[in-house]
Amino acid sequence: MIGRLTGILLEKRPPQVLLDVRGIGYEIDVPMSTFYDLPAIGVQATLYTHLVIREDMHLLFGFATESERQTFRQLIKISGVGARTALALLSGLSVPDLYRAVEDQDSTRLIRVPGIGKKTAERLLLELRDKLGTTGINLDQSPSTPTNDSDILNALLSLGYNDREADWAIKKIASNATVSDGIRQALQLLSKEK
């Protein structure tokens, strides 16, 4: 799986960018929120990525922040919401605005996004409402500084722990722990709980 790419930005053609990573050019679709935050062509950029493999193609999506990527992943889990719709949502609304709309159950904010109709907006509000508190998304995270907590969270989720367990363990570990120490401490805590 491709989780993050750092390379030289070669092209910017909304919604796609071309990133040269050591001689390999990756075509990456990005939401407009990420697109506007990208540096100039010829400058190094880092994107968190999500790879979608289909029978007829591989699609790579890139995001400026971990919270954008996590939100994208939550969106594509919803029935009837594909990668393009999720990208449109993140292009039309910032992550905090999307989550505020869900908390307020405000479908009019979602309907303003091109391609989102009333039924899709209502489905999004219903299905995301229960997932808001358990995603581990930090809405205030700055674009280019990944935190140890988000790396530890991703590691625990990939090991099969659910969001609630991972969040609980992260709150218990030392705040100055490195990623590897944090994962080790979290696994020890979680093994004692079972």
Contacts in CASP RR format, 6 or more apart in sequence:
PFRMAT RR
TARGET T0000
AUTHOR 0000-0000-0000
METHOD contacts of the structure
MODEL  1
MIGRLTGILLEKRPPQVLLDVRGIGYEIDVPMSTFYDLPAIGVQATLYTH
LVIREDMHLLFGFATESERQTFRQLIKISGVGARTALALLSGLSVPDLYR
AVEDQDSTRLIRVPGIGKKTAERLLLELRDKLGTTGINLDQSPSTPTNDS
DILNALLSLGYNDREADWAIKKIASNATVSDGIRQALQLLSKEK
1 51 0 8 1.000
2 26 0 8 1.000
2 49 0 8 1.000
2 51 0 8 1.000
2 60 0 8 1.000
3 48 0 8 1.000
3 49 0 8 1.000
3 50 0 8 1.000
3 51 0 8 1.000
4 46 0 8 1.000
4 47 0 8 1.000
4 48 0 8 1.000
4 49 0 8 1.000
4 146 0 8 1.000
5 19 0 8 1.000
5 21 0 8 1.000
5 26 0 8 1.000
5 28 0 8 1.000
5 46 0 8 1.000
5 47 0 8 1.000
5 49 0 8 1.000
6 21 0 8 1.000
6 44 0 8 1.000
6 45 0 8 1.000
6 46 0 8 1.000
6 47 0 8 1.000
7 19 0 8 1.000
7 20 0 8 1.000
7 21 0 8 1.000
7 22 0 8 1.000
7 44 0 8 1.000
7 45 0 8 1.000
7 46 0 8 1.000
8 19 0 8 1.000
8 20 0 8 1.000
8 42 0 8 1.000
8 43 0 8 1.000
8 44 0 8 1.000
8 45 0 8 1.000
9 17 0 8 1.000
9 18 0 8 1.000
9 19 0 8 1.000
9 20 0 8 1.000
9 38 0 8 1.000
9 39 0 8 1.000
9 40 0 8 1.000
9 41 0 8 1.000
9 42 0 8 1.000
9 43 0 8 1.000
9 44 0 8 1.000
9 45 0 8 1.000
10 18 0 8 1.000
10 19 0 8 1.000
10 20 0 8 1.000
10 25 0 8 1.000
10 41 0 8 1.000
10 42 0 8 1.000
11 17 0 8 1.000
11 18 0 8 1.000
11 41 0 8 1.000
12 35 0 8 1.000
12 38 0 8 1.000
12 41 0 8 1.000
14 32 0 8 1.000
14 35 0 8 1.000
15 29 0 8 1.000
15 30 0 8 1.000
15 31 0 8 1.000
15 32 0 8 1.000
15 35 0 8 1.000
15 87 0 8 1.000
15 91 0 8 1.000
16 27 0 8 1.000
16 28 0 8 1.000
16 29 0 8 1.000
16 30 0 8 1.000
17 27 0 8 1.000
17 28 0 8 1.000
17 30 0 8 1.000
17 35 0 8 1.000
17 38 0 8 1.000
17 45 0 8 1.000
17 47 0 8 1.000
18 25 0 8 1.000
18 26 0 8 1.000
18 27 0 8 1.000
18 28 0 8 1.000
19 25 0 8 1.000
19 26 0 8 1.000
19 28 0 8 1.000
19 45 0 8 1.000
19 47 0 8 1.000
20 26 0 8 1.000
26 60 0 8 1.000
27 60 0 8 1.000
28 47 0 8 1.000
28 49 0 8 1.000
28 60 0 8 1.000
28 61 0 8 1.000
28 62 0 8 1.000
29 59 0 8 1.000
29 60 0 8 1.000
29 61 0 8 1.000
29 62 0 8 1.000
29 83 0 8 1.000
29 87 0 8 1.000
30 38 0 8 1.000
30 47 0 8 1.000
30 61 0 8 1.000
30 62 0 8 1.000
30 63 0 8 1.000
30 64 0 8 1.000
30 87 0 8 1.000
31 63 0 8 1.000
31 68 0 8 1.000
31 72 0 8 1.000
31 87 0 8 1.000
31 88 0 8 1.000
31 90 0 8 1.000
31 91 0 8 1.000
31 92 0 8 1.000
32 90 0 8 1.000
32 91 0 8 1.000
32 92 0 8 1.000
33 64 0 8 1.000
33 68 0 8 1.000
33 90 0 8 1.000
33 91 0 8 1.000
33 92 0 8 1.000
33 94 0 8 1.000
34 47 0 8 1.000
34 62 0 8 1.000
34 63 0 8 1.000
34 64 0 8 1.000
34 68 0 8 1.000
34 90 0 8 1.000
35 91 0 8 1.000
37 64 0 8 1.000
37 143 0 8 1.000
38 45 0 8 1.000
38 64 0 8 1.000
39 45 0 8 1.000
46 144 0 8 1.000
47 62 0 8 1.000
47 63 0 8 1.000
47 64 0 8 1.000
48 62 0 8 1.000
48 63 0 8 1.000
48 64 0 8 1.000
48 65 0 8 1.000
48 66 0 8 1.000
48 68 0 8 1.000
48 69 0 8 1.000
48 146 0 8 1.000
49 60 0 8 1.000
49 61 0 8 1.000
49 62 0 8 1.000
49 63 0 8 1.000
49 69 0 8 1.000
50 60 0 8 1.000
50 61 0 8 1.000
50 62 0 8 1.000
50 63 0 8 1.000
50 69 0 8 1.000
50 72 0 8 1.000
50 73 0 8 1.000
51 58 0 8 1.000
51 59 0 8 1.000
51 60 0 8 1.000
51 61 0 8 1.000
52 58 0 8 1.000
52 59 0 8 1.000
52 60 0 8 1.000
52 61 0 8 1.000
52 83 0 8 1.000
59 83 0 8 1.000
61 72 0 8 1.000
61 83 0 8 1.000
61 87 0 8 1.000
62 69 0 8 1.000
63 69 0 8 1.000
63 72 0 8 1.000
63 90 0 8 1.000
64 143 0 8 1.000
64 144 0 8 1.000
65 95 0 8 1.000
65 141 0 8 1.000
65 142 0 8 1.000
65 143 0 8 1.000
66 137 0 8 1.000
66 138 0 8 1.000
66 141 0 8 1.000
66 146 0 8 1.000
66 147 0 8 1.000
66 150 0 8 1.000
66 154 0 8 1.000
67 95 0 8 1.000
67 137 0 8 1.000
67 138 0 8 1.000
67 139 0 8 1.000
67 141 0 8 1.000
68 90 0 8 1.000
68 95 0 8 1.000
70 135 0 8 1.000
70 136 0 8 1.000
70 137 0 8 1.000
71 90 0 8 1.000
71 95 0 8 1.000
71 98 0 8 1.000
71 99 0 8 1.000
71 135 0 8 1.000
71 137 0 8 1.000
72 83 0 8 1.000
72 86 0 8 1.000
72 87 0 8 1.000
72 90 0 8 1.000
74 128 0 8 1.000
74 131 0 8 1.000
74 135 0 8 1.000
75 81 0 8 1.000
75 82 0 8 1.000
75 85 0 8 1.000
75 86 0 8 1.000
75 89 0 8 1.000
75 90 0 8 1.000
75 124 0 8 1.000
75 128 0 8 1.000
76 82 0 8 1.000
76 83 0 8 1.000
76 86 0 8 1.000
78 123 0 8 1.000
78 124 0 8 1.000
78 127 0 8 1.000
78 128 0 8 1.000
79 123 0 8 1.000
79 127 0 8 1.000
80 120 0 8 1.000
80 123 0 8 1.000
81 120 0 8 1.000
81 123 0 8 1.000
81 124 0 8 1.000
85 115 0 8 1.000
85 116 0 8 1.000
85 120 0 8 1.000
88 113 0 8 1.000
88 114 0 8 1.000
88 115 0 8 1.000
88 116 0 8 1.000
89 98 0 8 1.000
89 110 0 8 1.000
89 113 0 8 1.000
89 116 0 8 1.000
89 124 0 8 1.000
90 98 0 8 1.000
91 113 0 8 1.000
92 112 0 8 1.000
92 113 0 8 1.000
93 101 0 8 1.000
93 109 0 8 1.000
93 110 0 8 1.000
93 113 0 8 1.000
95 137 0 8 1.000
95 139 0 8 1.000
96 139 0 8 1.000
97 109 0 8 1.000
98 110 0 8 1.000
99 128 0 8 1.000
99 132 0 8 1.000
99 137 0 8 1.000
99 139 0 8 1.000
100 106 0 8 1.000
101 107 0 8 1.000
101 109 0 8 1.000
101 110 0 8 1.000
101 125 0 8 1.000
102 124 0 8 1.000
102 125 0 8 1.000
102 128 0 8 1.000
102 129 0 8 1.000
102 132 0 8 1.000
103 129 0 8 1.000
103 132 0 8 1.000
105 125 0 8 1.000
105 129 0 8 1.000
106 125 0 8 1.000
107 118 0 8 1.000
107 121 0 8 1.000
107 122 0 8 1.000
107 125 0 8 1.000
110 116 0 8 1.000
110 117 0 8 1.000
110 120 0 8 1.000
110 121 0 8 1.000
110 124 0 8 1.000
110 125 0 8 1.000
111 117 0 8 1.000
111 118 0 8 1.000
111 121 0 8 1.000
116 124 0 8 1.000
134 162 0 8 1.000
134 163 0 8 1.000
134 164 0 8 1.000
134 167 0 8 1.000
135 163 0 8 1.000
136 153 0 8 1.000
136 163 0 8 1.000
136 166 0 8 1.000
136 167 0 8 1.000
138 147 0 8 1.000
138 149 0 8 1.000
138 150 0 8 1.000
141 147 0 8 1.000
141 150 0 8 1.000
148 177 0 8 1.000
148 178 0 8 1.000
148 179 0 8 1.000
148 182 0 8 1.000
149 170 0 8 1.000
151 179 0 8 1.000
152 166 0 8 1.000
152 170 0 8 1.000
152 173 0 8 1.000
152 179 0 8 1.000
152 182 0 8 1.000
152 183 0 8 1.000
152 186 0 8 1.000
153 166 0 8 1.000
153 167 0 8 1.000
153 170 0 8 1.000
155 179 0 8 1.000
155 183 0 8 1.000
156 165 0 8 1.000
156 166 0 8 1.000
156 169 0 8 1.000
156 170 0 8 1.000
156 183 0 8 1.000
156 186 0 8 1.000
156 187 0 8 1.000
156 190 0 8 1.000
157 163 0 8 1.000
157 166 0 8 1.000
159 187 0 8 1.000
161 169 0 8 1.000
161 190 0 8 1.000
165 190 0 8 1.000
165 193 0 8 1.000
166 186 0 8 1.000
169 185 0 8 1.000
169 186 0 8 1.000
169 187 0 8 1.000
169 189 0 8 1.000
169 190 0 8 1.000
170 186 0 8 1.000
172 185 0 8 1.000
172 186 0 8 1.000
172 189 0 8 1.000
173 182 0 8 1.000
173 185 0 8 1.000
173 186 0 8 1.000
173 189 0 8 1.000
174 181 0 8 1.000
174 182 0 8 1.000
174 185 0 8 1.000
177 185 0 8 1.000
END
